[in-house]
């Protein structure tokens, strides 16, 4: 029930993003239309990308909300990373179109209506402020709902706000100095900034799609493990994570006293897994594999009344990240 409510919230936020994006696009296009500014046109083109990306993000969120099935045992969440990569590609495409338009303006030198430029700048600035508010809202809701697609969309929209601020300063100089050639130069600068933004978004999303190691998440898990592990979890290793949209899948090997029976080991592992997931505040699952101690960790074992101990009882040794992610036996 809670998951269904969370999914509906993500869809509503995405629909709001599309609606607001269309409205802001109308304002920016009108600002360009009355002023014939290449820089304002570049900003409007970038907002077209915002709307297309928001529509794609909505589709990704709906698809990602489907439960795991036989064909997708880890769920459908990775589509959100694909959505973010697509958005990065669209931003890069917008950068190319803006660059083309800017060069065209430099060569043909179209007439810039300086008298209406001030009005166009004011309308465009209002649209930019709306974009800033929308971007912050999308990032907040994306993090709250663990939606990579919403967070990526929010960062994209927020970057458009920063572009608008820079554009306003540049066009003010055009109006002040009367140097019309500054207008397409500003547009070229906007295109370069967007190209860099698109590249970073594609790189980040590609890392997630390729299951690149997440040091921040691993460190968080190790901290939680040290906080909640009982004395009879002597050590852990082969800690690995896999993100599928908002879901996190964790694998870990646990070293337990070798004299524990199957039922006791199973119950300990299940309780430990549920506790770690809850304390870490992640939406996902933790799969455990149990290894026997083989009396190799007596020097750091804090289990009381161990019948097979070879050394005196010791204090529990904190787990470090390097040990937790180490492959192979302890």
C-alpha positions in Angstrom: 0.0 0.0 0.0 2.8 2.4 0.9 4.7 1.5 -2.2 1.6 2.2 -4.4 1.2 5.6 -2.7 4.9 6.4 -3.3 4.6 5.5 -7.0 1.5 7.7 -7.4 3.4 10.6 -5.8 6.3 10.1 -8.3 3.9 10.1 -11.2 2.2 13.3 -10.0 5.5 15.1 -9.6 6.5 14.1 -13.1 3.2 15.3 -14.5 3.7 18.6 -12.7 7.2 18.9 -14.3 5.7 18.4 -17.8 2.9 21.0 -17.2 5.3 23.6 -15.8 7.8 22.9 -18.5 5.3 23.6 -21.3 4.2 26.9 -19.6 7.8 28.0 -19.1 8.6 27.1 -22.7 5.8 29.4 -23.9 7.2 32.3 -21.9 10.7 31.8 -23.2 9.6 31.5 -26.8 7.5 34.7 -26.5 10.6 36.4 -25.0 12.6 35.4 -28.1 9.7 36.2 -30.5 9.5 39.9 -29.5 13.2 40.5 -29.3 14.8 38.3 -32.1 17.6 37.6 -29.7 19.8 34.5 -30.5 20.6 34.1 -26.8 16.9 34.0 -25.8 16.2 31.6 -28.7 19.0 29.3 -27.4 17.3 29.4 -23.9 14.0 28.5 -25.5 15.5 25.6 -27.4 17.0 24.3 -24.2 13.5 24.4 -22.6 12.1 22.2 -25.4 14.6 19.6 -24.2 13.3 20.0 -20.7 9.8 19.2 -21.8 10.8 16.2 -23.9 13.0 14.9 -21.1 10.2 15.3 -18.6 7.9 13.2 -20.8 10.5 10.5 -21.1 11.1 10.6 -17.3 7.4 10.1 -16.7 7.5 6.9 -18.9 10.6 5.7 -17.0 9.0 6.3 -13.6 5.8 4.4 -14.6 7.9 1.5 -16.0 10.3 1.5 -13.0 7.3 1.2 -10.7 6.4 -2.3 -12.1 7.2 -5.1 -9.6 10.0 -7.6 -10.2 9.0 -10.5 -12.5 10.6 -13.6 -14.0 12.2 -11.6 -16.9 13.4 -8.8 -14.5 14.2 -10.5 -11.2 15.9 -7.3 -9.9 12.9 -5.1 -10.9 12.7 -2.5 -13.6 14.4 0.4 -11.8 17.4 0.7 -14.1 15.2 2.3 -16.7 15.5 5.5 -14.5 19.2 5.5 -15.1 18.6 5.1 -18.8 16.1 8.0 -18.7 18.8 10.2 -17.1 21.3 9.1 -19.8 18.7 10.0 -22.5 18.2 13.4 -20.9 22.0 14.0 -21.0 22.0 13.1 -24.7 19.1 15.5 -25.3 20.9 18.3 -23.5 24.0 17.7 -25.7 21.8 17.7 -28.8 20.3 21.1 -27.7 23.9 22.4 -27.3 24.7 21.5 -30.9 21.5 23.2 -32.2 22.2 26.3 -30.1 25.8 26.4 -31.5 24.5 26.1 -35.0 22.0 29.0 -34.4 24.7 31.1 -32.8 27.1 30.7 -35.7 24.3 31.4 -38.1 23.6 34.7 -36.3 27.2 35.7 -36.3 27.4 35.2 -40.1 24.1 36.6 -41.2 23.9 39.3 -38.4 20.1 39.4 -38.0 18.6 42.7 -36.6 18.3 42.6 -32.9 15.4 44.7 -31.6 17.1 46.5 -28.7 14.0 48.4 -27.7 12.1 45.2 -27.0 15.1 43.3 -25.7 14.5 44.7 -22.2 10.9 43.3 -22.2 12.1 40.0 -23.6 14.8 39.8 -20.9 12.3 40.4 -18.1 9.9 37.7 -19.4 12.8 35.3 -19.8 14.0 36.0 -16.3 10.6 35.3 -14.8 10.6 32.0 -16.7 14.1 31.2 -15.4 13.0 31.9 -11.8 10.1 29.5 -12.3 12.6 26.9 -13.6 14.8 27.3 -10.6 11.9 26.7 -8.2 10.8 23.7 -10.3 14.3 22.3 -10.3 14.7 22.5 -6.6 11.3 20.9 -6.1 12.1 18.0 -8.4 15.4 17.3 -6.7 13.8 17.4 -3.3 11.0 15.1 -4.3 13.3 12.8 -6.3 15.6 12.3 -3.2 12.5 11.8 -1.0 11.1 9.2 -3.3 14.4 7.7 -4.3 13.8 8.4 -8.0 17.0 8.9 -10.0 14.9 10.1 -13.0 13.3 12.9 -11.0 16.7 14.0 -9.4 18.3 14.1 -12.9 15.4 16.0 -14.3 15.6 18.5 -11.4 19.4 19.1 -11.9 18.7 19.6 -15.6 16.0 22.2 -14.9 18.1 23.9 -12.3 21.0 24.2 -14.7 18.7 26.0 -17.0 18.0 28.5 -14.2 21.7 29.2 -13.9 22.0 29.6 -17.7 19.1 32.2 -17.5 21.0 34.2 -14.9 24.1 34.3 -17.0 22.1 35.1 -20.1 20.4 38.0 -18.3 23.8 39.5 -17.3 25.1 39.1 -20.9 22.1 40.6 -22.6 22.2 43.5 -20.2 25.7 44.2 -21.5 24.3 44.0 -25.1 21.6 46.6 -24.2 24.1 48.8 -22.4 26.9 48.7 -25.0 24.9 48.2 -28.2 27.3 45.5 -29.4 24.9 43.2 -31.1 27.6 40.6 -31.9 27.7 39.8 -28.1 24.3 38.2 -28.4 25.3 35.1 -30.5 28.6 34.9 -28.5 26.5 34.5 -25.3 24.4 31.9 -27.1 27.6 30.0 -27.9 28.6 30.1 -24.2 25.2 28.7 -23.3 25.7 25.9 -25.8 29.1 25.0 -24.3 27.8 25.0 -20.8 24.9 22.7 -21.8 27.3 20.3 -23.6 29.3 19.9 -20.4 26.1 19.4 -18.3 24.9 16.7 -20.8 28.2 15.0 -20.7 28.3 14.8 -16.9 24.7 13.5 -16.8 25.5 10.7 -19.4 28.7 9.8 -17.5 26.9 9.5 -14.1 24.0 7.5 -15.6 26.4 5.2 -17.5 28.3 4.4 -14.3 25.0 3.4 -12.7 24.0 1.2 -15.6 27.4 -0.5 -15.6 27.1 -1.1 -11.8 30.2 1.0 -11.0 31.1 0.7 -7.3 29.5 3.3 -5.1 32.0 4.2 -2.4 29.6 6.5 -0.5 26.9 3.7 -0.2 29.6 1.1 0.8 30.9 3.4 3.5 27.4 4.0 4.8 26.7 0.3 4.9 30.0 -0.4 6.8 29.1 2.2 9.4 25.7 0.6 9.9 27.1 -2.9 10.1 29.5 -1.8 12.8 26.6 -0.2 14.7 24.2 -3.1 14.6 26.2 -6.4 14.3 26.1 -8.8 17.2 29.3 -10.4 18.7 28.7 -13.6 16.8 29.2 -12.0 13.4 32.9 -12.2 13.5 33.7 -10.5 10.2 32.2 -9.7 6.8 33.6 -9.6 3.3 32.6 -9.6 -0.4 30.3 -6.7 0.3 28.7 -5.6 -3.1 25.9 -3.3 -4.1 23.7 -3.0 -7.2 21.3 -0.1 -7.8 18.2 -0.6 -9.8 16.6 2.8 -9.8 15.5 3.5 -6.3 16.1 -0.1 -5.2 19.4 -1.2 -3.7 20.5 -4.8 -3.8 23.3 -5.7 -1.3 25.3 -9.0 -1.2 27.5 -9.8 1.8 29.4 -12.8 3.2 29.2 -13.2 7.0 31.7 -15.2 9.1 29.9 -17.0 12.0 31.1 -19.5 14.6 31.5 -22.8 12.9 29.6 -24.8 15.6 26.4 -22.9 14.9 23.6 -25.0 13.4 21.8 -24.2 10.1 18.7 -22.9 11.8 20.6 -20.6 14.2 22.8 -19.3 11.4 19.8 -18.7 9.2 17.9 -16.8 11.8 20.9 -14.7 12.7 21.5 -13.8 9.0 17.9 -12.9 8.4 17.6 -10.7 11.4 20.9 -9.0 10.6 19.8 -8.3 7.0 16.5 -6.7 8.0 18.2 -4.6 10.6 20.9 -3.3 8.2 18.4 -2.3 5.5 16.2 -0.5 8.1 19.1 1.3 9.8 20.7 2.3 6.5 17.3 3.8 5.3 17.6 2.1 1.9 14.7 0.7 -0.2 15.9 -2.8 -1.2 17.3 -6.0 0.1 20.4 -7.6 1.6 21.4 -11.1 0.7 23.7 -13.0 3.0 26.1 -15.9 2.6 27.4 -17.6 5.7 31.0 -18.7 6.1 32.3 -20.8 9.1 35.1 -19.2 11.1 37.3 -22.4 11.0 38.8 -21.1 14.2 40.8 -18.5 12.3 39.4 -15.5 14.0 39.7 -16.4 17.7 42.0 -13.4 18.3 39.2 -11.0 17.4 36.2 -13.1 18.5 34.0 -11.7 21.3 31.6 -14.7 21.5 31.1 -15.9 25.1 31.5 -19.5 26.1 32.8 -20.6 22.7 33.5 -24.4 23.0 36.1 -24.5 20.2 38.1 -21.3 21.0 41.9 -21.6 20.6 42.8 -18.3 22.1 41.5 -16.1 25.0 38.3 -14.2 24.4 39.0 -10.8 22.8 37.1 -7.6 22.2 35.1 -7.2 19.0 37.2 -5.6 16.3 35.5 -2.9 14.1 35.1 -3.7 10.4 36.8 -1.5 8.0 35.8 -0.8 4.4 38.8 -2.6 2.8 38.0 -5.7 4.7 34.3 -5.6 3.9 34.8 -5.4 0.2 37.7 -7.8 0.0 37.0 -10.8 -2.3 37.7 -14.4 -1.4 38.0 -16.0 2.1 38.9 -13.9 5.2 
